[in-house]
């Protein structure tokens, strides 16, 4: 799978398409190691880790510091904070943070993917950071409110 993903990234870069990466698994990151992962991705347009992944990748505990530290590997870092909301960091401005949405959590399976999808849709449409995060947090909360990765 890794070679297929790296091939897709290379193809996107050759076509000057934006590249977004969601590390998607703290267990995988621990297995391969943060330095190796960051070497694989190089410098991407968007990096979308959760807080645990961001902490592992940077060695930083503070969410804002971790998001900012990851800017050496991405133009934009969107850090999912679960019940604390989300942060987006860019080199050219101060980080933007939004709180989580009040919701009943039934199952968090798929909530990170829902957040990422909502963020990407707005990012490609050129929405502002606060709008991006609000949509991502809302989508993640909606997904966490149902059992399983596919809401009805």
C-alpha positions as CSV (number, residue, x, y, z in Angstrom):
1,X,0.0,0.0,0.0
2,X,2.8,2.4,0.8
3,X,4.3,2.2,-2.7
4,X,0.9,2.8,-4.2
5,X,0.4,5.9,-2.1
6,X,3.9,7.2,-2.8
7,X,3.2,6.6,-6.6
8,X,0.0,8.6,-6.4
9,X,1.7,11.5,-4.6
10,X,4.5,11.5,-7.3
11,X,1.8,11.6,-10.0
12,X,0.0,14.4,-8.4
13,X,3.1,16.4,-8.0
14,X,4.1,15.9,-11.6
15,X,0.7,17.3,-12.6
16,X,0.9,20.2,-10.1
17,X,-2.1,18.9,-8.2
18,X,-2.4,19.6,-4.4
19,X,-1.5,16.7,-2.1
20,X,-3.2,16.2,1.2
21,X,-2.1,13.5,3.7
22,X,-3.9,12.1,6.7
23,X,-1.5,9.9,8.7
24,X,-4.6,7.9,9.7
25,X,-3.1,5.5,12.2
26,X,-1.0,6.2,15.3
27,X,-0.1,2.5,15.4
28,X,1.3,2.7,11.9
29,X,3.2,5.8,12.7
30,X,4.7,4.2,15.8
31,X,5.7,1.1,13.7
32,X,7.4,3.0,10.9
33,X,8.6,5.9,13.0
34,X,7.8,9.6,12.7
35,X,11.1,10.6,10.9
36,X,10.5,7.9,8.3
37,X,6.9,8.9,7.7
38,X,7.8,12.6,7.4
39,X,10.6,11.7,5.0
40,X,8.1,9.7,2.9
41,X,5.6,12.6,2.6
42,X,8.3,15.2,2.0
43,X,6.5,18.6,1.8
44,X,2.8,18.4,1.0
45,X,0.1,21.0,0.6
46,X,-2.1,19.8,3.5
47,X,-1.3,17.5,6.5
48,X,-4.3,16.4,8.5
49,X,-3.2,14.4,11.6
50,X,-5.1,14.0,14.9
51,X,-3.6,15.2,18.1
52,X,-1.9,11.9,19.0
53,X,-0.4,11.7,15.6
54,X,0.7,15.3,15.7
55,X,2.3,14.8,19.1
56,X,4.2,11.7,17.9
57,X,5.3,13.4,14.7
58,X,6.7,16.4,16.5
59,X,7.5,15.4,20.1
60,X,5.4,18.4,21.1
61,X,2.6,18.1,23.7
62,X,0.9,21.4,23.1
63,X,-1.5,21.2,20.1
64,X,-0.8,24.6,18.7
65,X,3.0,24.1,19.0
66,X,2.7,20.7,17.3
67,X,0.6,22.1,14.5
68,X,3.0,24.9,13.9
69,X,6.0,22.5,14.0
70,X,4.5,20.4,11.3
71,X,4.6,23.4,8.9
72,X,8.1,22.3,8.0
73,X,6.4,19.4,6.1
74,X,3.2,21.1,4.8
75,X,1.8,24.4,3.7
76,X,-1.3,23.9,5.8
77,X,-1.6,21.7,8.9
78,X,-5.1,20.9,10.2
79,X,-4.9,19.2,13.5
80,X,-8.0,17.3,14.7
81,X,-8.4,17.6,18.5
82,X,-11.5,15.4,19.1
83,X,-13.5,16.8,21.9
84,X,-11.4,19.9,21.9
85,X,-12.2,20.9,18.3
86,X,-9.5,21.6,15.7
87,X,-6.7,23.9,14.8
88,X,-5.4,25.0,11.4
89,X,-1.9,26.4,11.1
90,X,-0.3,28.2,8.1
91,X,3.1,29.9,7.8
92,X,1.7,33.3,6.9
93,X,-0.8,33.8,9.7
94,X,-1.6,32.9,13.3
95,X,-3.2,29.5,14.0
96,X,-7.0,29.4,13.9
97,X,-8.8,27.2,16.5
98,X,-12.4,26.3,16.8
99,X,-14.1,24.4,19.7
100,X,-15.9,21.1,19.3
101,X,-19.6,20.9,18.7
102,X,-21.8,19.6,21.5
103,X,-23.0,16.2,20.5
104,X,-23.6,12.8,21.9
105,X,-20.8,10.5,21.0
106,X,-21.9,7.0,20.0
107,X,-18.9,5.7,18.0
108,X,-15.9,7.7,16.8
109,X,-15.3,5.3,13.9
110,X,-15.1,7.4,10.7
111,X,-15.3,10.8,12.5
112,X,-11.8,11.7,11.5
113,X,-12.5,10.8,7.9
114,X,-15.7,12.8,7.9
115,X,-13.8,15.8,9.3
116,X,-11.1,15.4,6.6
117,X,-13.6,15.2,3.8
118,X,-15.5,18.3,5.0
119,X,-12.2,20.2,5.4
120,X,-11.0,19.2,1.9
121,X,-14.2,20.2,0.2
122,X,-14.0,23.7,1.7
123,X,-10.2,23.9,1.2
124,X,-10.6,23.2,-2.5
125,X,-13.4,25.7,-2.7
126,X,-11.2,28.4,-1.1
127,X,-13.1,28.9,2.2
128,X,-11.5,30.6,5.1
129,X,-9.8,28.8,8.0
130,X,-12.6,29.3,10.5
131,X,-15.2,28.0,8.0
132,X,-13.0,25.0,7.2
133,X,-12.6,24.1,10.8
134,X,-16.3,24.6,11.6
135,X,-17.3,22.3,8.8
136,X,-14.7,19.7,9.7
137,X,-15.7,19.7,13.4
138,X,-19.4,19.5,12.6
139,X,-18.9,16.6,10.2
140,X,-16.8,14.7,12.7
141,X,-19.4,15.3,15.4
142,X,-22.2,14.1,13.1
143,X,-20.3,10.9,12.3
144,X,-19.5,10.2,16.0
145,X,-23.2,10.5,16.8
146,X,-24.0,7.2,15.0
147,X,-22.7,3.6,15.3
148,X,-20.3,2.6,12.6
149,X,-18.5,4.5,9.9
150,X,-21.5,5.1,7.6
151,X,-24.2,7.3,8.9
152,X,-27.7,6.4,7.6
